[in-house]
């Protein structure tokens, strides 16, 4: 091998990341020879550098693109012209393209996270669908672990705060642990702007984060690449899983069973750019996740309910009896977004737990103990009225006849035969 060829080969191998020892072994020469050739590479003739009219405006371009990497190039040009830029738009656009590429590389490097460190969260909306026989909006909650790319997906018919909290709890149980930080976009159930316009986690999200021990973080506006792992998963869910549902009768439970099987198949495939599957990478990531806390976080809705004169509260078109001492009081009904169990709270704490009737059933339920107590309450009210009411002296000139004390009208209708028992 001649000297010039050796120099070229050494340079190519060095560019591939080989060490001098490895290069010497490959080329069959001593390490000293490799070091000599690499040290004495002929330098190309330096061209004289000339200044560019865009040089004085690079700091302003950097500032614009740092805030929004996809800011329109022509609008940038118009702003620079107003500031005195006299160069060509093509020169400016070349610099803009170079800055965008650098920002993209930095974002990818910044979010190639270590095992157990980060998860990313997003929602996918599927519009109105017929689910469980009813037309409703359908959504999918998606959480993706940053290192392994292992995903959790659950379909829901709501995107409110309680549903978001419940989805987190299900995801942590699915992964068997909790990442140290979770990245969100601008979802209002997770982050809201304060009085100064700065985005802060909601109180509910902060309470959830404290309970599980993760830090909620918000990705910068108009920087979708910072949440690229979950965005790609959402796209794959939409393009690969959802078309398989075409023509099927949809149920929420059925969708969630099917998506779990689909995720298992996805986890077994080799990742693009890696010689590992998601499942293989997750086996290394799982031990580095934080342990689940000993108690579950209370994800239930807090719903204020007013006790009517009939000693009933109303929720989702259905009415449920309450002990009569709470008539006229405002109580709190806690309802889990994924379960039919509810718990009623008063000033002194929990009153009872019970199963909810299907939404829209327009049913009324009286607990047996409430039925008896309401009977006693009405008997006591009639006796009290009889004691305090003075008998009227009949007068022929009286315009109004004496009012007879009677039980409430439609008495039996207020107490249908159907009753339900509270959960012990």
Helices and strands as residue ranges (DSSP letters): H 3-15, H 20-27, H 31-39, G 55-57, H 58-67, H 73-82, H 89-110, E 118-131, E 134-145, E 151-156, H 161-175, E 181-184, E 191-193, E 199-201, H 203-212, E 215-218, G 224-227, H 228-236, I 237-241, G 242-245, H 252-268, H 278-285, G 286-288, E 301-306, E 312-315, E 318-321, G 324-326, E 330-335, E 341-346, E 349-355, E 364-367, H 368-388, G 412-414, E 419-420
